Amino acid sequence: MRSVWTLSLMAAALAGQVLAQPAPPPTDAALAARLASAAELADQNRRSEALNAEVNAKNRAVDALNAATRAAFDKAMAEYRAALAQHDAQVKAMEADAARAQAVYQKQMIDWKAAVAACQAGDVSKCQKPPPAG
């Protein structure tokens, strides 16, 4: 049993030494690949930022158009509501005029019927004179 434990310790120590050794310097090809990758990433970032700026500009234009459309709609609705209120006021005024005219007509009819009844009962002062001839 002891030999397995000793072998394990030796393997762990040997692995630690292997892991602790410094990495070899990168080759020219590895450095070139890293530089090319960094340049490609920088180019991708530049293009991505340009596309984002373009999309943001278009979104701002759409937002401005939507705001202008909404403002025009709100203005039209306010004008419609004002015209509707004016129409309602005109209708109420016409209804009031009609009610006054109807009340005057009803009073005149009552007065006329009373005068006719009085005339027929013999009160000649309530009888109307016939219209002038000719």
C-alpha positions as CSV (number, residue, x, y, z in Angstrom):
1,M,0.0,0.0,0.0
2,R,2.8,2.2,0.8
3,S,4.3,2.0,-2.6
4,V,1.1,3.2,-4.3
5,W,1.1,6.2,-1.9
6,T,4.7,6.9,-2.6
7,L,4.2,6.7,-6.4
8,S,1.2,9.1,-6.1
9,L,3.3,11.6,-4.3
10,M,6.1,11.4,-6.8
11,A,3.7,11.7,-9.7
12,A,2.1,14.8,-8.1
13,A,5.5,16.4,-7.4
14,L,6.6,15.6,-11.0
15,A,3.4,17.1,-12.4
16,G,3.8,20.2,-10.3
17,Q,7.3,20.7,-11.7
18,V,6.1,20.2,-15.2
19,L,3.3,22.7,-14.7
20,A,5.5,25.2,-13.0
21,Q,7.9,25.4,-16.0
22,P,7.6,28.7,-18.0
23,A,5.9,28.4,-21.4
24,P,8.1,28.7,-24.4
25,P,8.0,32.1,-26.2
26,P,5.4,32.3,-29.0
27,T,6.5,31.7,-32.5
28,D,6.4,34.3,-35.2
29,A,3.4,32.5,-36.8
30,A,1.5,32.6,-33.5
31,L,2.3,36.3,-33.0
32,A,1.1,37.0,-36.6
33,A,-2.1,35.0,-36.0
34,R,-2.7,37.0,-32.8
35,L,-2.2,40.3,-34.5
36,A,-4.4,39.3,-37.5
37,S,-7.1,38.2,-35.0
38,A,-6.8,41.5,-33.1
39,A,-7.0,43.5,-36.3
40,E,-10.0,41.5,-37.5
41,L,-11.7,42.0,-34.1
42,A,-11.0,45.8,-34.3
43,D,-12.4,45.9,-37.8
44,Q,-15.5,44.0,-36.7
45,N,-15.9,46.3,-33.7
46,R,-15.6,49.4,-36.0
47,R,-18.2,48.0,-38.5
48,S,-20.5,47.0,-35.6
49,E,-20.3,50.5,-34.1
50,A,-21.0,52.0,-37.5
51,L,-24.0,49.8,-38.0
52,N,-25.2,50.6,-34.5
53,A,-24.9,54.3,-35.2
54,E,-26.8,53.9,-38.5
55,V,-29.6,51.9,-36.8
56,N,-29.8,54.4,-34.0
57,A,-30.1,57.3,-36.4
58,K,-32.9,55.5,-38.3
59,N,-34.6,54.8,-35.0
60,R,-34.4,58.5,-34.0
61,A,-35.9,59.4,-37.4
62,V,-38.8,57.0,-37.0
63,D,-39.3,58.3,-33.4
64,A,-39.4,61.8,-34.7
65,L,-41.9,60.9,-37.5
66,N,-44.0,59.1,-34.9
67,A,-44.0,62.1,-32.6
68,A,-44.9,64.4,-35.5
69,T,-47.7,62.1,-36.5
70,R,-49.0,61.8,-33.0
71,A,-48.9,65.6,-32.6
72,A,-50.8,66.1,-35.8
73,F,-53.4,63.5,-34.6
74,D,-53.7,65.1,-31.2
75,K,-54.2,68.5,-32.9
76,A,-56.9,67.1,-35.3
77,M,-58.6,65.4,-32.3
78,A,-58.6,68.7,-30.4
79,E,-60.1,70.5,-33.4
80,Y,-62.7,67.8,-33.8
81,R,-63.7,68.0,-30.2
82,A,-63.9,71.8,-30.4
83,A,-66.1,71.6,-33.5
84,L,-68.2,68.9,-31.9
85,A,-68.7,71.1,-28.8
86,Q,-69.6,74.1,-31.0
87,H,-72.1,71.9,-32.9
88,D,-73.6,70.7,-29.7
89,A,-74.0,74.3,-28.5
90,Q,-75.7,75.2,-31.7
91,V,-78.1,72.3,-31.5
92,K,-78.9,73.2,-27.9
93,A,-79.5,76.8,-28.9
94,M,-81.8,75.7,-31.8
95,E,-83.7,73.3,-29.4
96,A,-84.1,76.2,-26.9
97,D,-85.4,78.5,-29.8
98,A,-87.8,75.8,-30.9
99,A,-89.0,75.2,-27.3
100,R,-89.6,79.0,-26.9
101,A,-91.4,79.1,-30.3
102,Q,-93.5,76.1,-29.3
103,A,-94.4,77.7,-25.9
104,V,-95.5,81.0,-27.7
105,Y,-97.5,78.9,-30.2
106,Q,-99.2,76.9,-27.4
107,K,-100.1,80.2,-25.5
108,Q,-101.5,81.7,-28.7
109,M,-103.6,78.6,-29.4
110,I,-105.0,78.6,-25.9
111,D,-105.8,82.3,-26.1
112,W,-107.4,81.8,-29.6
113,K,-109.5,78.9,-28.4
114,A,-110.6,80.9,-25.4
115,A,-111.5,83.8,-27.6
116,V,-113.4,81.5,-30.0
117,A,-115.3,80.0,-27.1
118,A,-116.1,83.5,-25.7
119,C,-117.2,84.7,-29.1
120,Q,-119.5,81.7,-29.5
121,A,-120.8,82.3,-26.0
122,G,-121.9,85.8,-27.1
123,D,-118.9,88.0,-26.1
124,V,-118.6,89.9,-29.4
125,S,-115.5,91.7,-28.1
126,K,-113.7,88.4,-28.5
127,C,-114.8,87.9,-32.0
128,Q,-112.3,88.8,-34.7
129,K,-113.3,91.2,-37.4
130,P,-113.4,89.7,-40.8
131,P,-110.4,90.7,-43.0
132,P,-111.0,93.8,-45.1
133,A,-112.4,93.1,-48.6
134,G,-110.4,93.8,-51.6
